[in-house]
Amino acid sequence: MTEPLAQVRIEDAGQHRLRATVIGEIDLSNAEQVERQLNDAAQEADELVVDLTGVQYMDSQGVRILQSLADRHALGGVRVTIVAATESIAGDILALTRIGDTVEIVEPPPPSGV
Amino acid sequence: MVLRDADDPDRHRAGGEVVPLAPPPPCSVDGSLSGAEHFHSLADQLPLIVWQHDVASSQDWVNETFCRFFGVTRDAMRGDRWQALLHPDDAPAYNEAFAAAVAERRSFHAEVRVRRADGEWRWMESWGQPRLAADGDYLGHVGTSADVTDRKAAELALRAAAAIDAYRARLADALRSAAEPVEVQARAAELLGEELGASRVHYAEVEESGEYGIVSADYHPSCSSVVGRHRFDDHGPAVMNVFRAGRTVVVDDVTTDPRLRPEQRAATAALEIGAYVMVPLFKWNRAVAVLVVHHTGPHAWTGGEIALVEETAERTWAAVERARVDEGLRVRHARAELVADLLSDLEQQPDLVAQAQCLAEALVPVVADYATVEAPGRDERVLGIAHRDPDLLETLRALRVHHPVPEDDANSVARAAAGATQLISEVTSSVRARYETDPTVAELLGRLAPLSHMAVPLDLGGGVRGALMAGITDPRRPHYTRDDLAFFTDTAQRVGVVLTAARLRQEEHDISVRLQQALLPDHLLWHPNVVVEARYQAASALLDVGGDWYDTFAWPNGRIGVMVGDVVGHNLDSAATMGRLRAATAALAAHIAPSPAALMAALEQFARGRDGTDFATAVCVVVDPATGRLTYSSAGHPPVVVVAPDGTSTRLTGAQTPPLGAEPVGARPEAAIDLAPGSLVVMYSDGLVERRRERLDRGLDRLEAVASRLRHEPIRTVADRLVAELTAGSPPEDDIVVACFRYTPVVERIHRRITATSTQLAGLRSDLRGWLDELAMANRLKGDVLLGVGEACTNAIEHAYQGVARGSIDVELTHHRDHVTACVTDHGSWRPAGQHSRFGGRGTTIMQTLAENYSRTTGPDGTRVLMTFPVHAGVEAATP
């Protein structure tokens, strides 16, 4: 396989918080892989922030990952927060599937240095 | 020479004038002594007063009659001592006239009051002539006088009577021209005041207790007005009891009248009253009103003046009562009209809130300055609210919504709703104080300033008990009385009956609408080249629901049939007939000759209603998505409108026959046109274009104009906007259906076949993205297409090839002017529905939400998902 469809970068944001930045596309082909990476991260933190600002394509497979991540870790006490702009590829489908009803979605910070 | 007896009054009065006594002619007086003696002797015999002056204008002789009349001696009258007999008021004018006659040596004639021997003043008419000697020398005047008192009295009486007649005429005119009771009072007071030179005149209505008088208007040219409520006994019970007994009170001088005590004199004087007359209007055994005339100082009232006041009082009372009756008739007439209009307006209202608002607004300002309709049991308690002053509407609302009177209060809305009528005729400061429970309420009440208030029960229908509240804030309006309460109670009862009936009809309306909607198709046939949209909107009028329909049906050779119709009549039966026609259409389409005319003919028998009275208009269109060939047949239905891409429109009037079921029709005709790519076809029922009092052509013109403007919009937008714009401004009086489609053959296409594995998806997306980038299409909509295709492919990969060798998936995107169609076809077999994962379900939801049209058809060879996406957002989305 060539370059992976999506890259998931995990950063320590301090205070037992991890930040997972997803860049690229999520579909049926890489959903399980992305899910595994996010799951691993979630097990090592009190809070997992999933940043979808760099997602170029995402369908119901991506929604499924986020939903199951939130469901699974709600019991274990891990807080999952999603970062996605309202008018973005990820933001649109999250709104369409009303995942915001169960998972907190926050706007990305405005571009700095302007 | 005719001499008259001056003492015989009858003689003087006989002809209404006095025959002048001719003086002794100069020729008979020759100036000689013997002549003079002869004259004097003759004159002494006359029953006429005769007097003679010398050349120096000094009286030198009077006759016996003169002396007897005045009780004087002849000598005592020499010189100018006769002057003492003249009334001082008349003397200057009399003397001046006499002096002038003497100076000019001419005849003299004048009238003067003189004191008779018995001391009485009498009117005397005198005639004099210059005496001339034979040589023409002036010797002085000689003359006679007669007592004309009786004639004079008659003249004065006539003049006074004429003045009174003129006054009566003016009064009658004034009273007739005044329309309102207060205006009548004002005019009468003014005229009487001017006639008598009075300082103040007013007409007061006496309250039933007899204690107070209400002055609504007064004449007061120089002193203060006394408009208001006055306690009679403040001005002396002794005199007031006189008028209460029905007799006129006359006070010539309040400072000396023995019936008045000092404090009563002071109270009277404080109103600048020095003398007065009070004339009671004694009706139904009591004084009901009083006409009062004031002078600022003492005044000796004459019998004539008192009579005039009494007459004016009686006439004024009659005019006030007449005006009151007229006003009562006017008010009753206006109220009857109000109720009639209100009841018919209420029937037009769509729901309870609108009805309540309609009721409140109808009452203001005709019979109330503010009104509310309230339902104490409901969350939204205040249903209708109106105030004559728009600035105070929110004050009223704040009071009624946020600070209602506690339920246990006798004047609470809950009590009114429970059946208690409430009348606070006068909202006194003590009444207000009772409800000013906190500063906010006090402030709101202060701003609203109700003067009179009432509440009556109102049955809002459907078991909701409400109340109608109304109030007066304008100080010029009369307070509410028991008569007003009766009017409001009666009106509320009538309104209650209408609301209850409306509620029942509303229920029937809702049932009809539900039935109608249940009978209409829940999905429409469509093709990527011919996407059909349809709308149904129920009539707002309560009973005009049912019978309009639209439908699509499959026609041989991939053609699509679209039908719109209208069963004439609006009730549940019409809806049932409509359902029967729809079912028949679907059944017949498969079995008859593939022609719209044949279908119409076959439908004939299904159009008749249960009782055989219904008939239906309908138009059937069959369109070939591949070629744009459109065939149609109309049975009495308004023409289908076709709008070409350049905006020009055509009405399809080529195959028109009478309605279905109306009369026997043999073969029905059909006609055909070829649609230019991009043509918009609009089918509708007459409710869309018909307005009351307007020709059908006007509605069609309007439809064409709107359709032409919308011709490039997404087809969903076209359907929505047609209904919205053509019903804007007036609630639909009739059911409306619209079915529309655009003939949009493929402009561009891309086809990809992928193996059904997930790793193919990214490459497919990349290809499709490249193709979409060439279209004039918003990026977000392109994203929607990719997402929809992604979901369809994911479903196919996950479900179509379970347990079998990987097959392929065909993906085709076609561009059709206003939309893009995505067609995703697999060639596998889906696992049974029960095993679908919930995530596959989410994918389907996403597709249905994103696509304008979505269909999934599964056949033996596989499953096809068809979706359309607009290339641009509709007008509504574009203008948030």
Chai-1 contact restraints between the chains, C-beta under 6 A:
chainA,res_idxA,chainB,res_idxB,connection_type,confidence,min_distance_angstrom,max_distance_angstrom,comment,restraint_id
A,L5,B,A762,contact,1.0,0.0,6.0,A-B,restraint_1
A,D27,B,L761,contact,1.0,0.0,6.0,A-B,restraint_2
A,L28,B,S758,contact,1.0,0.0,6.0,A-B,restraint_3
A,L28,B,T794,contact,1.0,0.0,6.0,A-B,restraint_4
A,S29,B,S758,contact,1.0,0.0,6.0,A-B,restraint_5
A,S29,B,T759,contact,1.0,0.0,6.0,A-B,restraint_6
A,S29,B,L761,contact,1.0,0.0,6.0,A-B,restraint_7
A,D59,B,L787,contact,1.0,0.0,6.0,A-B,restraint_8
A,D59,B,G790,contact,1.0,0.0,6.0,A-B,restraint_9
A,D59,B,E791,contact,1.0,0.0,6.0,A-B,restraint_10
A,S60,B,E791,contact,1.0,0.0,6.0,A-B,restraint_11
A,S60,B,R842,contact,1.0,0.0,6.0,A-B,restraint_12
A,S60,B,G843,contact,1.0,0.0,6.0,A-B,restraint_13
A,S60,B,I846,contact,1.0,0.0,6.0,A-B,restraint_14
A,R64,B,F839,contact,1.0,0.0,6.0,A-B,restraint_15
A,L96,B,T849,contact,1.0,0.0,6.0,A-B,restraint_16
